[in-house]
Amino acid sequence: MIRIGHGYDVHRFTPERSLILCGVEITNEFGLAGHSDADVAVHALMDAILGALAMGDIGHLFPDTDPAFKDANSMMLLMDVVERMTTKGYTLGNLDITIIAEEPKLSPFIPEMRGNLASVFNCDINKVSIKATTEEGLGLAGMGIGAHANVILMMQ
């Protein structure tokens, strides 16, 4: 059976944090605020997987009220979610992530991000698409307040 999932997440920029996207630490004057490492792309990805499996969302699985997840590495949390996916008998068909932020320019980091995710899913990198865009000065990302990510995936 094929399952489709969609995920969305948003985080505000803050000067006190590192910017981490798909497990890659990116040099930038601002990072993203959150209870964990605030990897907005991985959070959206986990929600897409959990949604496809009808298992709720990351807030249910890894609540921000639980001190165990304070500053948690989102890639480690993703490994847990992918394990739940494989335990239910599914593998990744493909995933498509769009990260929306005005700064920094993300294209130099996308190959490493794709590699990180392909490794977690134990799949060919050609099943992992990551794109970056801006909001042309509009909205949350456009005003430089934060970043958000959208994910759609298919599992089989």
N, C-alpha and C positions, 0 to 999 in steps of 0.2 A: 504494500500500500504506500502511496506517495503522500507525504504531509508537507504543507507549506506553512512557514512562519514569518511573521513580521515583528520587528522590534524597533523601538525608538527610545532614545535617552537624551538628556540634556544636563549640562553642568555649567555653573558659573565660573569664570576665571578668577583666580586669586594669586597674589604674589607669593604666598607662603608655600606653594606646592610645586612639584615637578610636573611637567606635561608628559603624560604617558598615554600612548595610543597603540592599541594592539600589541602591547608589551614592549613597545619601543619608547625609550626615554628621549624626548626631543628637546634640544636646547631652546629655551624661550624664557622671556622675563616673567611669564605667568604660567601657572599650571591650572588644573581644574579642581574645584572644591568638591569634597565628598567624604563620606564615612570611610570608604575604602581608598584605593589609589585613584578613583574617579576616572577610570579608563572608559570614556563615554562610548567608544565604538564596541568594546567588548561587552559592556553592559547591555547595549542594544542587541548585540548578537545573542547573549544568553537569554534575553527575553524572547527573541525570535524562536530559539530552540524550544524553550519551555512552552511558548504559545503553540507551536506546532504539535507538541506532545500533550497539550491540554493539562499542563502541570503548574499553572499559575505564572508567577513572575519572580524576578530575583529578589524583590522586596519581601516576598513570602519565604523564599528559600534562605536568603542571607540578609536578615533584617538589620537596618541601620541602628536599631536599639540594642543589638547584641554586641558587646565589647569584643567578642572573638573576631569580628570582622573589621575592627578599627584598623585602618591603613592596610587592609588586606590586598594582596596581589591579585588583581582581577584575572590574570591568566591562570592562576591556580584555581580560582573559582570556576573559570571556564572549563578546566579539565574535569572538575566534578560534574558539571552540567553535561559535557560530552559523554562522560561515563554513563550518566543516566540515560542518554540517548541510545548509546550502543547496547546497554543492558536491555532496553526495550526492543532491540533488534534492528535499529536504524543506522544507516550511514549517510554521510553528507552527499547529496546530489550536486548541489552548488550553492554558493552564497554570494550575495552582492551587498556591499557596504558603501554607503555614502557618508563621508564626514564633512560637516559644514562648519567652517571657521574662516574668519578673515585673515588671521595670522596664527602661526607662521605658515609659510608655503610648505605643504606636506608631500608634494610629489617625490622629493628625494628619499623619503622614508618609506614609501609604499612597498617597494620590493621586500624590505625586511619585515614589514607588517604582514604581508601575504605569506612569507615564509614561516613566520611565527604561527599563524593560524593553520596553515597546511600541516605543520608539525603536530599541533594539538589534535587535529582531526585525523592525522595519519593518512592524508590524502594527497593526490597530485595538486600542485600549486595552481594548475589550470582550473580547478574548481573554486578558487578563491578570487573574487574581484573586490578591489578597494578603489574607490574614487574619492577625490577631494574637490570641494567647490566652496565658493563664497556666497554671500547674500547681497553682493554689490552695494554694501553700505546700508542695507535694510535689515530689520529684525534684530533678534538677539545676537546672532553671530556677526551680522553686519555692523552693529554698533560696537563690537569688540567686547561685549559683556560676557560671552560664553561661547560654547560650542555644542553642537548636537550631532547625532548620528541616526541614520535610518538603515535598517537591514531587512532584506527579504532572503529567505533561503528555502531550499527544497531538500527534503530528506526522503530516502527510500528504504 
